[in-house]
Amino acid sequence: MNSISLHVYYGEILRMKFYKYQGAGNDFVLIDNRDNNFNAEDTALVAHLCDRRFGIGADGLMLLQEKGGYDFEMLYYNADGNLGSMCGNGGRCIVAFAKHLGIIQTKTTFLAVDGAHEATINQEADWVSLKMIDVSQIRKDGDAYVLNTGSPHYIKTVKNLQQFPVVEEGRAIRYHPTYKEDGINVNFVEAIDKGYAVRTYERGVEDETLACGTGVTAVALAMAYVSNQTGILNTPIKAQGGALNIQFHHQGDGIFHEIYLEGPAHLVFEGDIN
C-alpha cells in the first residue's frame, strides 16, 4: 500500500489520509484511491467527510484511481454523498493533486464521468487549464438558457447580483417540476466591465457555492450564444470565490468546441481523520 492508504482494522476504517484543495473557493476532499480501499458506496461516510461541522468540510469529495490508458481516473461525489456529474473546478484540483503525488508533470489526460479530459498545469502559479467537453445544444426556458457542460446548468441574467436571493431563487428552480427529478445547477449572471459576475446554486450541495467550474463555463457559452459572438473567444468570470477564465471556439448556432476552463487550484491542508 502507498503512503496515502487507508488503515483498516476488523473491517472498519479507523484512520484515513486526505487532502483538501480549493479552486476559486470551490473546495474538495481528495483521496488517493489507487489501492481501492475507500468504500465510495458508503454515502453516509462521504457525506460525513464533506460535512462542515462534523467532518472535514467540502463541496464534494474526489477519488483519484488507476485507469488503463489514462494517467488516472476522477470519481466525483457530491456533498450529499451521491455520485455526481462532472465538476470543472474539481477537475482542475485533481490535476493539481496528481501533480502533487508525482503522477504527472505539466500535462495530463484523465478520465471523468463525462469522458476524457486533457489539462495542463503551471506549477509555479498553481494555474490549471482544463479542456471541457464540446457543447452543441443550448435551449431556452423562458428568459433563461439551459445547457450541459458535463453537468446540467440553468443560466439567468439578473440585476443587482450581490443582493440577489441566490439560495431561495436557485432552490425554487432546482426543485421546479421541470428539473426536480434529476436536479439542475442554477447560475445567476450579471455583466460587469470585463466579462461576467456569477453566483451559483448547486444541486447535491443544495446551497450556493463560491464557484462552479461547469457553471461558469456554461455562462460563458450561453452569453456568447445570446450575443451571437463567433470565433476564438475569451470570457473572464468573477465568481464569489475568485477569478476564472473560459477560452472557447464558437462556430455559431450554439456549437462550441476547444473549451478550456482556467483558474487557480491550491492545496489548503492535508491530514488524517478517524
KOLVOLUM-207372 format. One record per atom (N, C-alpha, C, O): x, z, y. Coordinates in steps of 0.02 Angstrom, whole numbers, plus 50000, padded with zeros to 5 digits. Atoms other than C-alpha are relative to their C-alpha. Example, Ala and Ser with C-alpha at 12.3 -4.5 7.8 and 13.67 -1.06 7.14 Angstrom:
residues 2
500455000049941/506155039049775/500455000050060/500975003350059/499584999749941/506845035749947/499615003750055/499865004550110/
END
This chain:
residues 274
500425000049940/500005000050000/500445000050063/500985002950063/499605000249939/500604996550176/499895006350041/499515010850022/500014993949960/500825009250315/499345001150035/499235006350066/500634999349965/499075006250380/499445000849948/498874998749959/500474999350056/498225010750217/499525005850012/499635010050056/500454994350002/496785022450186/500245004849946/500495002549894/499814995050050/497155038550093/499365002349965/498915004949997/500614998850037/495875041049955/500105005949952/500625006349919/499974994250044/495515057249859/499325001049969/498825001850004/500634999250036/494175059049725/499474995050024/498884996750029/500465005349982/493415042649783/499735000350070/499334996150090/500244999549932/493125048349961/500584999150049/501145001350036/499485001049949/494085042950117/500115006550037/499655009350067/499844993849965/494975058050188/500334998650068/500185002050117/499655001549938/496095050250320/500114992550005/500294989349956/499955007149990/496145032950395/500394998550063/500295001650115/499625002349942/497365024250511/499594994850037/499324990250006/500375004849960/496545014850654/500384998450064/500845002050084/499745002149935/496975005750814/499414998650046/498904996050025/500525001349951/495935004950972/500264994850050/500794995850081/499825005449954/496014988951076/499424998950049/498855000650035/500525002049953/495084982951230/500204993550034/500794992250048/499905006249964/494874966051313/499494999750056/498904998650044/500444999849941/494154966851490/499465005449992/498895004550014/500464994350007/493344983451444/499574999749938/499245004749922/500355000650064/492564977051282/500465003249948/501005000549935/499524996250041/493304989651159/499805000049926/499224999649908/500095000850071/493534989350972/500465004649959/501025006249980/499594996750051/494154999350823/500254994649953/499854990649928/499715004950045/495354988750720/500345003449941/500695008449950/499724997350061/495884991950541/500344994549961/500054989149951/499645004650043/497194982950438/499735001049929/499895006049896/500334999350065/496194979950279/500274995049950/499914992649906/499705004850047/497404968550187/500035002949930/500134999249882/500024996850066/497344981150044/499295000749973/499185003149918/500704999750020/495434980050038/499775007149980/499405007949932/500184993150016/495244998950039/499425002650042/499135007850027/500544997649957/493955000350178/499334997549974/499254991649960/500665001750024/492145000650120/499564997850058/499215001950088/500385002649943/491334989350250/499255000049988/498864999150034/500724999750015/489664990550160/499695006750019/499085007550017/500244993449979/489535008650217/499844999650074/500265001350116/500195000949930/488585005150378/500015006550039/500165006550099/500004993549966/488445023650417/500715001850022/500815004750075/499304998749983/490355025150414/500214995850060/500534998450106/499815004449944/490585010150529/499675002550064/500005002850116/500354997549941/489265016850649/500315006550024/500365007650085/499694993649982/490095034050645/500664998850037/500795002050088/499365001449968/491805026850690/499914997250070/500324998450114/500135002949934/491035017350836/499655004850047/499615003550107/500374995249959/490075032550899/500465003050052/501015005350037/499574997749945/490735037851069/500025007650007/500435010250046/499994992749996/490345056251044/500275003349937/500625008449940/499804996950063/490655059750861/500524996049961/500764998349909/499495004150032/491865045750814/500554998150047/500735001950092/499465002549956/493225035350895/499704997350064/499954998650119/500345003049942/492045025851010/500214992850010/500794991450022/499855007149991/491925006951023/499364996050001/498834998249979/500555004750002/490784992051049/499924996849932/499404994049916/500035003050067/491204986250873/500635001849961/501105004649988/499434998750044/492394987650726/500204993449966/499774989449947/499755006050032/493504973950654/500495001649944/500895006249949/499534999750055/494404972050490/500434993850001/500184988250007/499535005650009/495964961250476/500154999549926/500405004349896/499935000850072/496034954150300/500414993849982/500484989250023/499655005850026/497044942050195/499504994349988/498944995549968/500425005850014/496344924450182/500454993949988/500834991950032/499595005850017/497154909750093/499894994250048/499334992550064/500045005649955/497564895250208/499985001950073/500004997550116/500034997649931/497464906050365/500495005850008/500725008849959/499564994249988/498554919150447/499645006549982/499955011349959/500404994250018/497134931650423/499274998350008/499094992950033/500725000649990/495254933850419/499755005850044/499985011450037/500304995049956/494244943050551/499295001449977/498884996949972/500684997950014/492704952950498/499795004750055/500125009750068/500234996149942/491704959950643/499355003549984/498885000649957/500604995950010/490424974050634/499775002850067/500175005350106/500284997249939/489264979150774/500045007649999/500165010749946/499974992749995/489234997050836/499465003449959/499525009449943/500534997150042/487634999750735/500195000049926/499805002349884/499755000050068/488664997050576/499874993649961/500134992849905/500185006150035/487974979950530/500494994450015/500794994050069/499575005849992/488984964050504/499754995950059/499154994550064/500195003749940/488994954350667/500184992749998/500494990449950/499805007049991/489174936550726/500674999950036/500995005150042/499355000549968/490704930150818/500035004250064/499565004650102/499864996149940/491444941450952/500624997150033/501164997550005/499445003449968/492544932351077/500555004750022/501145003550008/499484995249979/493434947251155/500295003549939/500885005349939/499734997350062/493584954550981/500504995349968/501024997549943/499535004950026/494404938450925/500665000150037/501194999550006/499384999649961/495664939851066/500385006449983/501005006349977/499674993750016/496004958051024/500315000049930/500855002849920/499715000150068/496274954750838/500614995649997/501054996649955/499395004149995/497544941250884/500575004450025/501135004149998/499484995449975/498504954350985/500195005149945/500775006949940/499884995450055/498324966250836/500444996849947/500914999949921/499605003650050/499024953150716/500724999350024/501194999649985/499345000349971/500494951050834/500355006849994/500945007149977/499734993250005/500754969950837/500235001549929/500735004949919/499834998850070/500774970250646/500564995549975/500814996549919/499485004650020/502054956150640/499754994349956/500164990949925/500295005350041/500864944150552/500104993350033/500214988349999/499915006249962/501014931050690/500505001150056/500715006850069/499554999649942/502154927150836/499614998250063/499335002550096/500355002049939/501394916850978/499394995749987/498974994750031/500575004350016/500154905550888/499705002249933/500045005049890/500324998250063/498884908150750/499394995649988/499104992850034/500655002750021/497444900550654/499705005049952/500005006749901/500314994950042/496234913150580/499274998149988/498994993850022/500685001450019/494524913050500/499545005550025/499685011450015/500524995349979/492984921350577/499344997749970/499324992749934/500655001550030/491154921150531/499744993150019/499364990149981/500245006649978/490844905150631/500504994449987/500414988950011/499525005250018/492354895850561/500705001750023/500855007350042/499304999149981/494194893350601/500085000250075/499734996850112/499844999549929/494914898150770/500764999650008/501145002449969/499305000149980/496584894150850/500095004450061/499625005350101/499874995849942/497394905650976/500745000250015/501164999249970/499314998849979/498994908451074/500015006650038/499525008550069/499934993749966/499644924751143/500655000250040/501184998550014/499424998649958/500824928551287/500125007449995/499785011350028/499894993050015/501544944951227/500165004150063/499935009850070/499794996249941/502304949951394/499405001750044/499375007150074/500584998949957/500654948051486/499395002649962/498875003949992/500574998050041/499534953251340/499404995450013/498834997750015/500515004949983/498564937351378/499884995449940/500354992449914/500165003950059/497654928451237/499524994450018/499024995550052/500435005849991/496894911051241/499724998249932/500094996449886/500345000850064/495614908951102/499554993850002/499124993250046/500435005950003/494834892351053/499345001849966/499335004849912/500664998550024/492964893851029/499704993849965/499994988449968/500325005650033/491764883050929/499714995150051/499554997150107/500335004949957/491074866951004/499275001750008/498965004749963/500704998849986/489354867951082/499674993350018/499924989650060/500325006549989/488154853251079/499255000750016/498904995650020/500714999249986/486454860851118/499895005950047/500105011550034/500244994949953/485764870451267/499264998750011/499064993150025/500725001049989/483904873351282/499755004850054/500055010150066/500294995949948/482824880351421/499475004649972/499115002849925/500544995350014/481704895551408/499765002450068/500025007350095/500214998649932/480764895951572/500554998250048/500774992450050/499455001249953/482084897751707/500675002349972/501165002850009/499384997850033/483394903751581/500244994649952/499904989749939/499705004850047/484554894651461/500235003849938/500465009549942/499824996950064/484894898251277/500494995449964/500374989449958/499505003850038/486424892751178/500385004649954/500365010749962/499624996250049/487554898251036/500744998350007/500934992549998/499285001049994/489424900451065/500375003949945/500935006249955/499774995750055/489704909150898/499545005949992/499505008849938/500554995249998/488354921650945/499474997250047/499644993550093/500535002749957/486654917751024/499985003650067/500045009750071/500004997149932/486524920251212/499444997150042/499264991250039/500525001549951/485174920351344/500315000850068/500605006050083/499665000049935/485774915951520/499484999550055/499074994950056/500485000049945/484794920251676/500365001850065/500715006850068/499714998649935/485354919451858/499555004950038/498935004550035/500374994949962/484844934151969/500355001150067/500914998750078/499704997949937/485154940852144/500165007449996/499865011149958/499804992949997/486004957452184/500165002749930/499875007649907/499844998450070/486794958352011/500205007349991/500015010349941/499754993250009/487624975252039/499435005150001/499515010649973/500574995449999/485924983352072/499484998149948/498965001549943/500505002650047/485024973651936/499935004749939/500445007149914/500104995550058/484244984251794/500154996449934/499704994349898/499785004050057/485254975851656/499745002749934/499494998849893/500214997150064/484824987851515/499254999149989/499044996949936/500725000550008/482954988151546/499784992749990/499404991249944/500205007050004/482774969351576/500304996649938/499984992549905/499685003050058/484024964751441/499665002149935/499574997949891/500344997650060/483154975551311/499324996749991/499114995149936/500665003250004/481464967951354/500054992949973/499624990749935/499905006950025/482124950351322/500245000149928/499994996349887/499734999750068/483114955151167/499455001749948/499474999249892/500534998050046/481544963051089/499344996150012/498824997949984/500585004449991/480334949651151/499854996749932/500314995249895/500175003050065/479374942251002/500394993649984/500514992149925/499625006250012/480344925851025/500675001549968/500914997549927/499314998650021/482014934350990/500085006349958/500625007749932/499944993450030/481614951150910/500304999949930/500725004249914/499804999950070/481924946450728/500764999749992/501055003849957/499275000850006/483724940450745/500385003250058/500975004650053/499674997249942/484084947650917/500364994750040/500524989450013/499625004649958/484954939151062/500375004050052/500125009250074/499624996849947/486284944051188/499754997250066/499644991250072/500305002049937/485654943551367/500505000750056/500775006250068/499515000249946/486774938551513/499674998750066/499304993850073/500265000949932/486304940551696/500594997850044/501135000750041/499465003649966/487314929651814/499874999450075/499304998550096/500045001249928/487674928452000/500624996250022/501184998150004/499445003949975/488764915452085/500385004250051/500085007650093/499574996749952/490254922652181/500484994850029/500444989050010/499565004849966/491614914752289/500374995549951/500404989449960/499655003950051/492614909352138/499695001549932/499825006749902/500304999150066/491594907251980/499365004050002/498945003150046/500624996450008/490264919451924/500135007349980/500625008849946/500014993150024/489944938051903/499485000449945/498944997449950/500434999650059/489144942651736/499925007249976/500415010949974/500134993750034/488324957951660/499604998449937/499144994349939/500285001850065/487814957951477/499705005949963/500005011349959/500314995450048/486604967351365/500144997149931/499954991449917/499815002650066/487254965751186/499565002949944/499465009049940/500344997850060/486224966451028/500515003449954/501115001849958/499534996550044/486994977850896/500315006050033/500395011350002/499804994349959/487674988951034/499375003150030/499315009150038/500654998249969/485924989451112/500115003750066/499795008750081/499844997149934/486654993151283/500404994850038/500604989650010/499555004349963/487644985051421/500725001349978/500915007149968/499284999350012/489474981851380/500384997650061/500104993850101/499615001849941/490864979751507/500214992850001/500404990250053/499865007150004/491194962051447/499754997449933/499665001349885/500195003250062/490644949751314/500304993049999/500124988850040/499635006350000/491774935251267/499574994049986/499614989050022/500435005750014/490494923851186/499484999350056/499234993850070/500485000149946/489324928651329/500264996550062/499924992250090/499735003349940/490464923651473/500154992649985/500104988450030/499915007050020/490874907751376/499334996350008/499324990850036/500665003049995/489004903951365/499804999150073/499504994050091/500175000549929/488804907351551/500364994150032/500064990150068/499615005549970/490204895251599/499714993249979/499664988750021/500275006350024/489464881451491/499314998750030/499164993150051/500675000949972/487684884351550/500014998150073/499634993850096/499965001549929/488184884051733/500274992950012/500064989650059/499765006949995/489154867851708/499444995149982/499384989850013/500565004250021/487634860551621/499484999550056/499234994050070/500494999949947/486464865751762/500224995850060/499834992150089/499745003649941/487594858651898/500264993149984/500514989550027/499805006650023/487994843151795/500744998650014/500934993050032/499285000949993/489874845851807/500284997249935/500114999549881/499705003050059/490884835051688/500754999750008/501025000550063/499285000450000/492704833051640/500315006449973/499985010349939/499654994050021/494004846451607/499905005350054/500115004350111/500224995149951/493374862251693/500305006949986/500465008649929/499794993050004/493974879951729/499475004250035/499275002650091/500504995649969/492724893851764/500235007249997/500225010349943/499834992949999/493344911051819/499365004249994/498855002750025/500574995450009/492174925151765/500215007150016/500745009449993/499884992949985/492094942751835/499505004149960/498925004549977/500414995450039/491434954451701/500075007050030/500495008150073/499964993249974/491134972851734/500685003249985/500915007550023/499374997050021/492754977051643/500624996250018/501174998450002/499415003849981/493894963651713/499884992650004/499324990249994/500055007249989/494264945351743/500154996249935/500604998049898/499905004550055/494134931751611/499964992850026/499724991650081/500025006949980/494324912951617/499774995649942/499974996849884/500235004650051/493454898951523/500234993050018/500084990450072/499805007049993/494254881751503/499604995949949/499514998149892/500385004150047/493244867751426/499944992850026/500074991450084/500135007049983/492854849151424/499264998849991/498994999649936/500725001550003/491054844451466/499914992550001/500074989150050/500115007250005/490574827051408/499364997950035/499274992050049/500665001649974/488834828051483/499475001149946/499635001349887/500564999150046/487114830651404/500095006349956/499855006549899/499944993750037/487594848251350/500504999949943/500465004049898/499495000450052/489064843051242/500665002750028/500925000250078/499394996649977/490604854251260/500495000549942/500305001949885/499484998950052/492244854651165/500655002150034/500695002550096/499364997249975/494034861051184/499865006050045/500105006450101/500214994049962/493284877651241/500495005749985/500625007349927/499534994450008/494524891851271/499775005950042/499655005450102/500134993649967/494114909851312/500675003450011/501045004649963/499344997349984/495604917551402/499945006650037/499515007650080/500004993649965/495994935151457/500465005049967/500815003449919/499554994850025/496914951451425/499755003249936/499155003349922/500174996250061/496964961051261/500535005549994/501125004049984/499524994449996/497764978351263/499885005149944/499315006749927/500034994250044/498164991651134/499905006250043/500295007550088/500154993949961/497395007751201/500345006049968/500705009650002/499664994750037/497955020051067/499914998849925/499524994649905/500075000350072/498165022250881/499995007149973/500215011850007/500034993250027/497855037050767/499715000149930/499644994949898/500304998950064/497105044250610/499355003850010/499295007950055/500634996549996/495335050050581/499795002149930/499884998449883/500254997650064/494605060550441/499324997049986/499024998449934/
END
